[in-house]
Amino acid sequence: MSAQIILYQDSGAWGIPSTCPKCTALQTLLRFADVTYAVSPGDASPSMTEQNELPVLRVASDKEDVVVPGLESCVEALSSVGYDAYGGLTPAQIAETKAFSCLILDRLDLVRQYEWYLADNNFNRCTSKVRYQSASLPVRYVLTRLERHEIRKRLNVTPWIQRGQIYQVAKECLEVLSTRLGERRKYFYGDTPRLLDALVFGEIVAQLYAPVPHGRLRQMILEYPNLLKFVENIRQTYFSNGMDEMQHFEKNNQSNQTSPIRTAYEAAVQRTKQVFSSKKETSPIEEARKARNRNFIIAAATSFLIFLLLGNDVEVQVSE
């Protein structure tokens, strides 16, 4: 008796399976497990579950139909189809995996959100164009702005972000991951990929592919050749076949000799250099401050004009 597995996630873009690193990580785990699964067409909404989070995994069999939200619960659900994401690891290695998971999801991913949502240029020219693609234009506009608002609130109460340590924290995370991986390891724990490998792949591949104009985090990742080699190995091994966004990107790549992932991030780096050479980079916080000032000036000017037009005590003289 085989179970039917359906993955609900954010749709893919930029040549990656999903714009959500957690969703990409789960799809990578499914490929590690070599199980047959289907991806629900269109964008899934976090609001489809009480936990308000993606990805969502549905495991349907003759006996039961289980729907689980969130990456951690989805990983546990995979045990029902015989896949153990921690298989063969010692208790100490499992504890280490969970610690690294927190490092990736609670630190490195917040840096990604900071760049994708708080920087006006990144959000307007990149992020907002791929979010909620299956929704109509007015709905997509509203949903992306609401999502940005919620992310801004969450980041505004993160102490190390408010202290201006965001890229320092990102550097520390990448340094730790690079050191743990080493130069000779194929995966983090030997020759068999597991949960940590999927998490790192999902997070880093999103940064390499996303063509954000201000991609400082991408520039930092490029300084770690072993992480780039690690990501490329998983891409070639587990995403070379199958009808997904990554294969579509590979088929349309003009050069068969050049790695698609290398082509993607080299093009993104070139775009970043052009932006930096033409305009001084400002932080998302500085951009937000300037936007508030512009809005205040516009509101003040508008109020003054209304007062001039409607006020009874104002006399306007026109000289000949």
PALUMRO-985226 format. One record per residue (C-alpha): residue in one letter; x, y, z. Coordinates in steps of 0.2 Angstrom, whole numbers, plus 2048, in hexadecimal, padded with zeros to 3 digits. Layout:
% PALUMRO-985226
+--------+-----+-----+-----+
| residu |  px |  py |  pz |
+--------+-----+-----+-----+
|      a |   X |   Y |   Z |
...
+--------+-----+-----+-----+
END
This chain:
% PALUMRO-985226
+--------+-----+-----+-----+
| residu |  px |  py |  pz |
+--------+-----+-----+-----+
|      m | 800 | 800 | 800 |
|      s | 808 | 810 | 7FA |
|      a | 803 | 822 | 801 |
|      q | 800 | 831 | 7F6 |
|      i | 80B | 83F | 7FB |
|      i | 807 | 851 | 7F6 |
|      l | 811 | 860 | 7FA |
|      y | 809 | 871 | 7FC |
|      q | 816 | 87F | 7FA |
|      d | 81A | 890 | 7F3 |
|      s | 81D | 88F | 7E0 |
|      g | 82E | 88E | 7D9 |
|      a | 837 | 89D | 7D0 |
|      w | 848 | 8A2 | 7CB |
|      g | 84C | 88F | 7C7 |
|      i | 849 | 888 | 7D8 |
|      p | 83B | 87D | 7DE |
|      s | 833 | 88A | 7EA |
|      t | 836 | 89C | 7F0 |
|      c | 834 | 895 | 801 |
|      p | 845 | 88D | 808 |
|      k | 83B | 882 | 813 |
|      c | 831 | 87B | 805 |
|      t | 840 | 878 | 7FA |
|      a | 848 | 86F | 809 |
|      l | 839 | 864 | 80B |
|      q | 838 | 860 | 7F8 |
|      t | 84B | 85C | 7F9 |
|      l | 848 | 850 | 808 |
|      l | 83A | 847 | 7FD |
|      r | 847 | 845 | 7F0 |
|      f | 854 | 83E | 7FC |
|      a | 846 | 832 | 802 |
|      d | 843 | 82D | 7EF |
|      v | 830 | 82D | 7F2 |
|      t | 824 | 832 | 7E5 |
|      y | 81B | 842 | 7E9 |
|      a | 811 | 850 | 7E0 |
|      v | 812 | 862 | 7E2 |
|      s | 801 | 86B | 7E3 |
|      p | 7FF | 878 | 7D5 |
|      g | 7FF | 88A | 7D9 |
|      d | 804 | 893 | 7E9 |
|      a | 7FF | 88B | 7F9 |
|      s | 7FA | 897 | 807 |
|      p | 801 | 896 | 819 |
|      s | 7EF | 89A | 81F |
|      m | 7E9 | 889 | 819 |
|      t | 7EF | 882 | 82A |
|      e | 7EC | 888 | 83C |
|      q | 7FF | 889 | 83E |
|      n | 800 | 895 | 82F |
|      e | 810 | 88E | 828 |
|      l | 816 | 885 | 819 |
|      p | 81B | 879 | 813 |
|      v | 80C | 86D | 815 |
|      l | 80D | 85B | 811 |
|      r | 7FE | 84F | 80E |
|      v | 801 | 83D | 810 |
|      a | 7F1 | 833 | 80A |
|      s | 7EF | 821 | 80B |
|      d | 7E0 | 814 | 80C |
|      k | 7E0 | 815 | 81F |
|      e | 7E3 | 828 | 822 |
|      d | 7E5 | 839 | 81A |
|      v | 7F2 | 843 | 824 |
|      v | 7F5 | 855 | 821 |
|      v | 804 | 85D | 82B |
|      p | 80A | 86F | 82A |
|      g | 81C | 876 | 82D |
|      l | 82C | 86E | 829 |
|      e | 82F | 865 | 839 |
|      s | 81F | 85C | 839 |
|      c | 821 | 858 | 827 |
|      v | 832 | 850 | 82B |
|      e | 82A | 845 | 838 |
|      a | 81C | 841 | 82C |
|      l | 829 | 83A | 820 |
|      s | 82C | 82C | 82C |
|      s | 81B | 825 | 827 |
|      v | 822 | 821 | 816 |
|      g | 832 | 819 | 81D |
|      y | 83E | 828 | 81C |
|      d | 847 | 82E | 82B |
|      a | 84F | 83F | 829 |
|      y | 85B | 83B | 837 |
|      g | 85F | 829 | 831 |
|      g | 870 | 822 | 837 |
|      l | 874 | 832 | 842 |
|      t | 87A | 830 | 854 |
|      p | 870 | 83A | 862 |
|      a | 87E | 847 | 862 |
|      q | 87D | 849 | 84F |
|      i | 86A | 84B | 850 |
|      a | 86C | 858 | 85D |
|      e | 879 | 861 | 852 |
|      t | 86D | 860 | 844 |
|      k | 85F | 868 | 84E |
|      a | 86B | 876 | 854 |
|      f | 870 | 87A | 842 |
|      s | 85E | 87A | 83D |
|      c | 85B | 888 | 849 |
|      l | 86A | 891 | 842 |
|      i | 863 | 890 | 831 |
|      l | 851 | 893 | 834 |
|      d | 852 | 8A0 | 842 |
|      r | 861 | 8AA | 83C |
|      l | 867 | 8A7 | 82A |
|      d | 855 | 8A7 | 823 |
|      l | 851 | 8B7 | 82C |
|      v | 85F | 8BF | 823 |
|      r | 857 | 8B9 | 813 |
|      q | 846 | 8C1 | 818 |
|      y | 84F | 8D1 | 81C |
|      e | 856 | 8D2 | 80B |
|      w | 847 | 8CC | 801 |
|      y | 83A | 8D6 | 80A |
|      l | 841 | 8E5 | 813 |
|      a | 84C | 8EC | 805 |
|      d | 840 | 8F5 | 7F9 |
|      n | 84A | 8F2 | 7E9 |
|      n | 84B | 8DF | 7ED |
|      f | 838 | 8DE | 7F2 |
|      n | 832 | 8E8 | 7E3 |
|      r | 83D | 8E1 | 7D6 |
|      c | 83E | 8CF | 7DB |
|      t | 834 | 8C8 | 7EA |
|      s | 823 | 8D0 | 7E6 |
|      k | 824 | 8CA | 7D4 |
|      v | 824 | 8B7 | 7D9 |
|      r | 819 | 8B6 | 7E9 |
|      y | 807 | 8B0 | 7E7 |
|      q | 809 | 8AD | 7D5 |
|      s | 7F9 | 8A3 | 7D3 |
|      a | 7EE | 8B2 | 7DB |
|      s | 7E7 | 8C0 | 7D1 |
|      l | 7F1 | 8D0 | 7D0 |
|      p | 7E7 | 8DA | 7DD |
|      v | 7E7 | 8CB | 7E9 |
|      r | 7FA | 8C8 | 7E6 |
|      y | 7FE | 8DA | 7E9 |
|      v | 7F4 | 8DA | 7FA |
|      l | 7FB | 8C9 | 800 |
|      t | 80D | 8CE | 7FC |
|      r | 80B | 8DE | 806 |
|      l | 803 | 8D6 | 814 |
|      e | 811 | 8C9 | 814 |
|      r | 81E | 8D7 | 814 |
|      h | 816 | 8DF | 822 |
|      e | 816 | 8D0 | 82D |
|      i | 828 | 8CC | 829 |
|      r | 82D | 8DE | 82D |
|      k | 824 | 8DD | 83E |
|      r | 82D | 8CD | 842 |
|      l | 83E | 8D3 | 83D |
|      n | 83C | 8E4 | 846 |
|      v | 83B | 8DA | 857 |
|      t | 84B | 8D0 | 853 |
|      p | 859 | 8D7 | 85E |
|      w | 868 | 8D3 | 854 |
|      i | 860 | 8DA | 844 |
|      q | 85C | 8EA | 84D |
|      r | 86E | 8EB | 854 |
|      g | 874 | 8EB | 842 |
|      q | 87C | 8DA | 843 |
|      i | 872 | 8D2 | 835 |
|      y | 881 | 8CE | 829 |
|      q | 88C | 8CA | 838 |
|      v | 880 | 8BD | 83D |
|      a | 87F | 8B6 | 82B |
|      k | 892 | 8B5 | 82A |
|      e | 893 | 8AB | 83A |
|      c | 885 | 89F | 834 |
|      l | 88E | 89C | 823 |
|      e | 89F | 89A | 82B |
|      v | 898 | 88D | 837 |
|      l | 88F | 883 | 829 |
|      s | 89E | 884 | 81E |
|      t | 8AA | 87E | 82C |
|      r | 89E | 870 | 831 |
|      l | 89C | 86A | 81F |
|      g | 8AF | 86A | 81B |
|      e | 8B8 | 869 | 80B |
|      r | 8B7 | 856 | 807 |
|      r | 8A5 | 852 | 80E |
|      k | 898 | 84F | 801 |
|      y | 88A | 852 | 80E |
|      f | 88A | 857 | 820 |
|      y | 88A | 846 | 827 |
|      g | 894 | 83B | 81A |
|      d | 88D | 834 | 80A |
|      t | 87B | 834 | 80E |
|      p | 870 | 844 | 80D |
|      r | 865 | 848 | 81C |
|      l | 85A | 856 | 823 |
|      l | 869 | 862 | 826 |
|      d | 86E | 861 | 814 |
|      a | 85D | 865 | 80E |
|      l | 85B | 874 | 819 |
|      v | 86C | 87B | 814 |
|      f | 868 | 878 | 801 |
|      g | 857 | 880 | 803 |
|      e | 85D | 890 | 80B |
|      i | 86D | 892 | 801 |
|      v | 866 | 88E | 7F0 |
|      a | 858 | 89C | 7F2 |
|      q | 866 | 8A9 | 7F5 |
|      l | 870 | 8A3 | 7E6 |
|      y | 861 | 8A4 | 7DA |
|      a | 857 | 8B3 | 7E0 |
|      p | 85C | 8C1 | 7D5 |
|      v | 85A | 8CF | 7E2 |
|      p | 863 | 8DF | 7DE |
|      h | 86B | 8E1 | 7EF |
|      g | 871 | 8CF | 7F3 |
|      r | 87E | 8D1 | 800 |
|      l | 87A | 8C0 | 807 |
|      r | 87D | 8B8 | 7F6 |
|      q | 88E | 8C0 | 7F5 |
|      m | 892 | 8B9 | 806 |
|      i | 88D | 8A8 | 801 |
|      l | 898 | 8A9 | 7F2 |
|      e | 8A7 | 8A9 | 7FD |
|      y | 8A5 | 897 | 802 |
|      p | 8A9 | 88B | 7F4 |
|      n | 8A5 | 87C | 7FE |
|      l | 893 | 882 | 801 |
|      l | 891 | 886 | 7EE |
|      k | 898 | 874 | 7EA |
|      f | 88C | 86D | 7F6 |
|      v | 87D | 875 | 7EF |
|      e | 882 | 871 | 7DD |
|      n | 884 | 85F | 7E2 |
|      i | 873 | 85D | 7E9 |
|      r | 86C | 867 | 7DA |
|      q | 874 | 85B | 7CD |
|      t | 870 | 84B | 7D7 |
|      y | 85E | 84E | 7DC |
|      f | 857 | 85B | 7D1 |
|      s | 85E | 856 | 7C0 |
|      n | 84D | 84D | 7BB |
|      g | 83B | 850 | 7BF |
|      m | 82F | 85E | 7B9 |
|      d | 833 | 86C | 7C5 |
|      e | 839 | 87E | 7C4 |
|      m | 84B | 878 | 7C5 |
|      q | 84A | 86C | 7B7 |
|      h | 841 | 879 | 7AC |
|      f | 84F | 886 | 7B0 |
|      e | 85C | 879 | 7AB |
|      k | 854 | 874 | 79A |
|      n | 853 | 886 | 795 |
|      n | 865 | 88A | 79A |
|      q | 86F | 88D | 789 |
|      s | 87F | 885 | 78F |
|      n | 880 | 873 | 794 |
|      q | 891 | 875 | 79B |
|      t | 88D | 883 | 7A7 |
|      s | 884 | 87E | 7B7 |
|      p | 873 | 887 | 7B8 |
|      i | 876 | 88C | 7CA |
|      r | 887 | 894 | 7C6 |
|      t | 87F | 89D | 7B7 |
|      a | 871 | 8A3 | 7C3 |
|      y | 87B | 8AA | 7D0 |
|      e | 889 | 8B1 | 7C5 |
|      a | 87B | 8BB | 7BC |
|      a | 874 | 8C1 | 7CC |
|      v | 885 | 8C6 | 7D2 |
|      q | 888 | 8D0 | 7C2 |
|      r | 877 | 8D9 | 7C5 |
|      t | 87C | 8DD | 7D7 |
|      k | 88C | 8E4 | 7D2 |
|      q | 883 | 8EF | 7C5 |
|      v | 877 | 8F6 | 7D2 |
|      f | 886 | 8F9 | 7DF |
|      s | 890 | 902 | 7D1 |
|      s | 881 | 90E | 7CC |
|      k | 87A | 911 | 7DD |
|      k | 880 | 911 | 7EF |
|      e | 879 | 903 | 7F9 |
|      t | 86D | 907 | 807 |
|      s | 867 | 8FC | 815 |
|      p | 854 | 8F7 | 815 |
|      i | 852 | 900 | 825 |
|      e | 859 | 910 | 81D |
|      e | 84E | 90D | 80E |
|      a | 83F | 90C | 819 |
|      r | 843 | 91C | 822 |
|      k | 845 | 925 | 812 |
|      a | 834 | 91E | 80C |
|      r | 82C | 924 | 81C |
|      n | 833 | 936 | 819 |
|      r | 82D | 936 | 807 |
|      n | 81C | 931 | 80D |
|      f | 81B | 93E | 81A |
|      i | 820 | 94C | 80E |
|      i | 813 | 946 | 801 |
|      a | 806 | 946 | 80F |
|      a | 80A | 957 | 815 |
|      a | 80A | 95E | 804 |
|      t | 7FA | 956 | 800 |
|      s | 7F2 | 95D | 810 |
|      f | 7F8 | 96E | 80C |
|      l | 7F1 | 96E | 7FB |
|      i | 7E0 | 969 | 801 |
|      f | 7E1 | 976 | 80E |
|      l | 7E4 | 983 | 801 |
|      l | 7D6 | 97D | 7F6 |
|      l | 7C9 | 97B | 803 |
|      g | 7CD | 987 | 810 |
|      n | 7C1 | 996 | 812 |
|      d | 7CE | 9A2 | 819 |
|      v | 7DB | 9A0 | 80C |
|      e | 7DC | 9AD | 7FE |
|      v | 7E5 | 9A9 | 7EE |
|      q | 7EB | 9B7 | 7E3 |
|      v | 7F2 | 9B5 | 7D2 |
|      s | 7FD | 9C3 | 7CC |
|      e | 7FC | 9C8 | 7BA |
+--------+-----+-----+-----+
END
